[in-house]
Amino acid sequence: MDRRAFLATVGGAALAGCGGQATETPGVSVGDLDQLGATRRTCDADVANSGSITLDGRDVSLEGTVVGDAICAKPTGQLLTGSGTTDGTVTIVIEAAVPGSRECEECRTRIDYEGAVRLDNRPETVTLEHVTLDGGQTEVARATTLTVETEPTATQSQNEPTDNTTRDR
């Protein structure tokens, strides 16, 4: 599938599924990811989509396995801000896509990947979704920023977060 067509399709589908709020920020292409690349590709009949996210302030690290249908497929993606019920939600959508019009061996393909992105603002929630072989989307991980307030110190304001914690699903 053409990358631009994918990004337009996934971005429109993801934003349309969020209530169609006029204030939502449109999707930003994978070019804004600091890095996204395959670490391993192999044919694997039993592979399933999986992933994890680490959220540290505005820095997001992700890794996972996305399922493709050709051994030369690569992970491609899109970063969507304001994609959930609040403006503080960011969704990263990953797909296994064959670049250009290359022909290669077709098989159920396991594509392990790693990526990172620095966001403009600290998100409340980051979700990682994969495009499935049938064109649907499935959430494979979620990280939420938790704020723990303590007594203010001389260098800390009362509302400043003191502990960032993430969780993987």
Residue pairs with C-beta under 8 A, 6 or more apart in sequence:
1 95
1 97
1 98
3 76
3 97
3 99
6 76
6 78
6 95
6 97
6 131
7 27
7 29
7 30
7 78
10 27
10 78
10 93
10 95
10 131
10 137
11 26
11 27
11 78
11 80
13 137
14 27
14 78
14 80
14 83
14 91
14 93
14 129
14 137
15 24
15 26
15 27
15 80
15 83
18 24
18 83
18 84
18 85
19 85
21 82
23 82
23 87
24 82
24 83
24 87
25 80
25 81
25 82
25 87
27 78
27 79
27 80
28 78
28 79
28 80
28 81
29 78
29 79
30 36
30 76
30 77
30 78
30 79
32 79
32 117
33 77
33 79
33 92
33 115
33 116
33 117
34 115
34 116
34 117
34 118
35 114
35 115
35 116
36 75
36 76
36 77
36 94
36 113
36 114
36 115
37 74
37 75
37 113
37 114
37 115
38 74
38 75
38 111
38 112
38 113
39 63
39 112
39 113
39 114
40 110
40 111
40 112
41 68
41 71
41 72
41 73
41 109
41 110
41 111
41 112
42 71
42 109
42 110
43 71
43 105
43 107
43 108
43 109
43 110
44 108
44 109
44 110
45 107
45 108
47 65
47 67
47 108
47 109
47 110
48 65
48 67
49 64
49 65
49 66
49 67
49 130
49 132
49 138
49 140
50 64
50 65
50 140
51 62
51 63
51 64
51 65
51 66
51 94
51 128
51 130
51 140
51 141
52 62
52 63
52 64
52 128
52 141
52 168
53 60
53 61
53 62
53 92
53 126
53 127
53 128
53 141
53 142
53 143
53 166
53 168
54 60
54 61
54 62
54 143
54 166
54 168
55 123
55 126
55 143
55 144
55 145
55 164
55 166
56 164
56 166
57 122
57 164
58 118
58 119
58 120
58 121
58 122
58 123
59 116
59 117
59 118
59 119
60 90
60 92
60 116
60 117
60 118
60 119
60 123
60 126
60 143
61 114
61 115
61 116
62 92
62 94
62 114
62 115
62 116
62 128
62 141
63 112
63 113
63 114
63 115
64 94
64 112
64 113
64 128
64 130
64 140
64 141
65 110
65 111
65 112
65 113
66 75
66 94
66 95
66 96
66 111
66 113
66 130
66 131
67 96
67 108
67 109
67 110
67 111
67 130
67 132
67 133
68 96
68 97
68 98
68 108
68 109
68 111
68 133
69 96
69 106
69 107
69 108
69 109
69 133
70 98
70 104
70 105
70 106
70 107
70 109
71 104
71 105
71 106
71 107
71 109
72 98
72 99
72 102
72 104
72 105
73 96
73 97
73 98
73 109
73 111
74 96
74 97
74 98
74 99
74 111
75 94
75 95
75 96
75 97
75 111
75 113
75 115
76 94
76 95
76 96
76 97
77 92
77 93
77 94
77 95
77 115
78 92
78 93
79 90
79 91
79 92
79 117
80 90
80 91
80 92
80 93
81 87
81 89
81 90
81 119
81 120
81 123
82 89
83 89
83 90
83 91
83 127
84 91
84 125
84 127
86 124
86 125
88 121
88 123
88 124
88 125
89 123
89 124
89 125
89 126
89 127
90 119
90 123
90 125
90 126
90 127
91 126
91 127
91 128
91 129
92 115
92 117
92 126
92 127
92 128
92 129
93 129
93 130
93 131
93 137
94 113
94 115
94 128
94 129
94 130
94 131
95 130
95 131
96 109
96 111
96 131
98 104
108 133
122 145
123 145
124 144
124 145
125 142
125 143
125 144
125 145
126 142
126 143
127 139
127 141
127 142
128 139
128 140
128 141
128 142
129 137
129 138
129 139
129 140
130 137
130 138
130 140
131 137
132 138
139 169
140 169
141 168
141 169
142 167
142 168
142 169
143 166
143 167
143 168
144 166
144 167
145 161
145 164
145 165
145 166
146 163
146 164
146 165
147 161
147 162
147 163
147 164
148 161
148 162
148 163
148 165
149 158
149 159
149 161
149 162
150 162
152 158
152 160
156 162
